[in-house]
């Protein structure tokens, strides 16, 4: 189970000899933080959590306050499956079997799902949509650029959580009659684009932005050599244009799944070697660049990355109704 800090429910305050005023004082002092109405956790621990860990705790907090069993879906189910998603401040998301257009209440967005054929599983004590349904829902109902990361992720084995890789055939079979024709087309487009060679959510999001901007598809994890032998593997490479793209993120120097058996120092040394790879123009970007509309596109264009279509055609394709 995900290592989450314990939650404190205000309805249990009497058991701890606390009054509502005591809770207010502790929140003001920072020793407690309110995760949602009536649910608190340790303030210092909360500050140390990553945004996706805070979101996962909000999902847990919502489950603690619901009287009836709740089926979590989309970003919330993905957080339980350990599947990366893009974008901050997503609401907690759950399913409703009432086809009334869905509704949002108390910080939870509810989406209609037909009960026929719906399969949910219990994971970490919560009822969530299955792994395939979860990523297909994200492909159907989030922007194309955000759908790439969760799809790329499930195409690779998740060794941390001991989950096997999913095949594209399994993803396509999971579409069935669940989605409208338009949503089904979005899912198929996203699945066709998915690539298990993408090394992280950051690389997946970058790759999707590169595609939408109309650039030629880069080769992922391209081996670079010099006279002495292997220099390393690049995140992105346009070999004919002699351009290498590298996403800069702290996690690639500390997380085991990114280090691939190397030490952090070895990873840094390899990246410095790639920077000096003879004959290649190296372009680097980070999350801030990805969050600023058009910035990655401008960097790649300035570096000479070739496009598969003109900029005007890209604009037309993005804005055509």
Secondary structure, DSSP 4 states (H G I P E B T S, - for coil): ---PPPPEEGGGGGGGT--HHHHHHHHHHTSEEEEETTEEEEHHHHHTS-HHHHHHHHHHHHHHH-SS--EE-HHHHHHHHT----SS-PPEEEEESS-SS-EEETTEEEEE--STT--EEEETTEEEE-HHHHHHHHHHHS-HHHHHHHHHHHTS-BTTTTB----HHHHHHHHTTTS-HHHHHHHHHHHHH--TT--SHHHHHHHHHHHHTTBPPPEEEEEEEETTEEEEEEEEEETTTTEEEEE--GGGGT-HHHHTT--HHHHHHHHHHHHT-TT-EEEEE-HHHHHSTTHHHHHHHHHTPPBSS-HHHHHHHHH--
